[in-house]
Amino acid sequence: MLNIFDPLFSNDFLLSNDQNIIITQSDVNRLFSLISNIKNNEQQLIEQDNDYVINLLITILRLLHQTSLDERHVDLTAYIQELFQSVEDLFSNKYNKQFGLTILKSLTQLLKDYNDRQALKIEFLKGNCLKTIEFILSKQNNSHVICIILLFIIKFIYNSENVRQSFFDYGGYEKIFNSLYYIETPTMEFINELIELITETTTVQILYDNTMPIFNSSSSSSIIDLFIELINPHIVISLIHWLPHIKIIEFQQKIVYSLNLIFFRSLQNKMIACSNGIVMALIQILDNNQQYDKIVLGNE
């Protein structure tokens, strides 16, 4: 089915790191035309072809990004726009939604592994990826799917001040992270990813593992001295408003106790919490949900 791309898109090409390989607009058009035909014909790729197409998408993205502007034969921003548009189109078709989800997983992995990921994130911004993600999320109510999409956003925001500010300016914490409300039984791994986004370090988890009390008990492990800086107060507000929607009390406790560790680690963190509406968000939760008094107040 995909032999129309050989020999340019051979396995040797996919494994190559040769930045002298020339990607033409014709090559890109053929690739996106294939994806478009799949979507329009309501047919699914077999797994082998699925992986092959995704490898093509990611490899071309990397090669274009690593090629200097004057040597590119394809506009990088246009490629990224078409890539995310293809993902959006695949999500609109129930037969190919999983394919779109797999592409998004691969992009998430790229944001974790790619050496020049900070610059690539800026290119994603230029390609209006946030608008696409917002639209896709607006059509979802499956918690598993939402978790995978939000993991892309978490890695996208992580450790990038420019992207974080652009995300805030876009209104992403309201437009995108409000989708958390559909997730009632998250995994602990997903919660840890969100908590890590608050400080952009794993320090909170280290502290949690060493100081977590047994609830309904006064005992706890000895406190260890680690510095924590509250980097992203806006995700804290999203987590607080998510609390009433989480059905597993242990996970509610994990979030609240982790926030407690962050806030009380320094005066600066307390001031940031007060000046960014975090305290008000906690008060709103207590006013509207009396059952959280013990969970929240018990961690003062």
MODADA-V715075 format. One record per residue. N is the residue number from 0. D_LAST is the distance of its C-alpha to the last C-alpha in Angstrom with 1 decimal. Layout:
<<N	D_LAST> <N	D_LAST>>
//
This chain:
<<0	61.3> <1	59.7> <2	62.8> <3	63.4> <4	60.9> <5	62.9> <6	63.7> <7	61.4> <8	58.4> <9	59.4> <10	57.2> <11	58.3> <12	57.0> <13	53.6> <14	53.3> <15	54.7> <16	52.9> <17	56.0> <18	55.0> <19	58.7> <20	58.7> <21	59.5> <22	57.6> <23	59.7> <24	58.8> <25	61.2> <26	59.2> <27	56.0> <28	57.7> <29	59.0> <30	55.6> <31	53.9> <32	57.0> <33	56.6> <34	53.0> <35	54.1> <36	56.9> <37	54.6> <38	52.4> <39	55.4> <40	57.3> <41	54.4> <42	55.0> <43	52.7> <44	53.2> <45	53.7> <46	50.9> <47	53.1> <48	53.9> <49	50.3> <50	49.2> <51	52.3> <52	51.5> <53	47.9> <54	49.0> <55	51.4> <56	48.9> <57	46.5> <58	49.4> <59	51.0> <60	47.7> <61	47.2> <62	50.9> <63	50.9> <64	47.8> <65	49.3> <66	52.6> <67	53.3> <68	53.6> <69	57.4> <70	58.0> <71	56.2> <72	58.4> <73	55.5> <74	53.0> <75	49.6> <76	47.7> <77	50.2> <78	49.7> <79	45.9> <80	46.3> <81	48.8> <82	46.6> <83	43.7> <84	46.1> <85	47.5> <86	44.1> <87	43.6> <88	47.1> <89	46.6> <90	43.4> <91	45.6> <92	47.9> <93	46.6> <94	49.1> <95	47.8> <96	44.1> <97	43.3> <98	45.4> <99	43.4> <100	40.2> <101	41.7> <102	42.7> <103	39.1> <104	37.9> <105	40.5> <106	39.3> <107	35.8> <108	37.1> <109	39.2> <110	36.2> <111	34.7> <112	38.0> <113	40.1> <114	40.6> <115	40.9> <116	38.2> <117	36.8> <118	40.2> <119	40.6> <120	37.4> <121	39.0> <122	42.1> <123	40.1> <124	38.8> <125	42.5> <126	43.4> <127	41.0> <128	39.1> <129	36.1> <130	38.4> <131	39.8> <132	36.4> <133	35.2> <134	38.5> <135	38.3> <136	34.8> <137	35.9> <138	38.3> <139	36.1> <140	34.2> <141	34.4> <142	30.9> <143	32.6> <144	34.5> <145	31.6> <146	29.6> <147	32.6> <148	33.1> <149	29.5> <150	29.7> <151	32.6> <152	30.5> <153	27.7> <154	30.3> <155	32.0> <156	29.1> <157	27.8> <158	28.6> <159	30.8> <160	29.9> <161	33.0> <162	32.4> <163	28.8> <164	30.0> <165	32.9> <166	30.6> <167	28.5> <168	31.7> <169	33.0> <170	30.1> <171	29.4> <172	25.7> <173	26.9> <174	30.3> <175	29.5> <176	25.9> <177	26.2> <178	28.1> <179	25.0> <180	25.1> <181	28.1> <182	26.3> <183	25.0> <184	25.4> <185	24.8> <186	25.4> <187	22.7> <188	24.9> <189	24.6> <190	20.8> <191	20.9> <192	23.4> <193	21.2> <194	18.2> <195	20.8> <196	22.0> <197	18.8> <198	19.6> <199	23.2> <200	22.8> <201	22.1> <202	19.9> <203	16.6> <204	18.5> <205	19.6> <206	16.2> <207	15.1> <208	18.3> <209	17.8> <210	14.2> <211	13.5> <212	12.7> <213	15.0> <214	13.2> <215	14.0> <216	14.4> <217	13.0> <218	15.1> <219	14.4> <220	16.8> <221	17.2> <222	15.4> <223	18.1> <224	18.6> <225	19.0> <226	18.9> <227	17.4> <228	18.6> <229	17.3> <230	20.8> <231	20.6> <232	18.1> <233	20.4> <234	20.0> <235	16.2> <236	17.2> <237	19.6> <238	17.2> <239	14.9> <240	18.1> <241	19.3> <242	16.7> <243	18.7> <244	21.8> <245	20.7> <246	22.2> <247	20.8> <248	17.5> <249	17.3> <250	17.5> <251	14.8> <252	12.5> <253	13.9> <254	13.3> <255	9.6> <256	9.0> <257	11.5> <258	10.1> <259	6.9> <260	9.8> <261	11.7> <262	9.8> <263	8.9> <264	12.4> <265	14.2> <266	14.7> <267	16.9> <268	14.4> <269	12.2> <270	15.6> <271	16.7> <272	13.8> <273	14.6> <274	18.3> <275	18.6> <276	17.3> <277	14.1> <278	12.0> <279	15.0> <280	15.1> <281	11.7> <282	13.0> <283	16.3> <284	15.0> <285	13.4> <286	16.7> <287	18.9> <288	17.4> <289	16.2> <290	16.0> <291	12.9> <292	10.9> <293	10.2> <294	9.6> <295	7.2> <296	5.4> <297	5.7> <298	3.8> <299	0.0>>
//
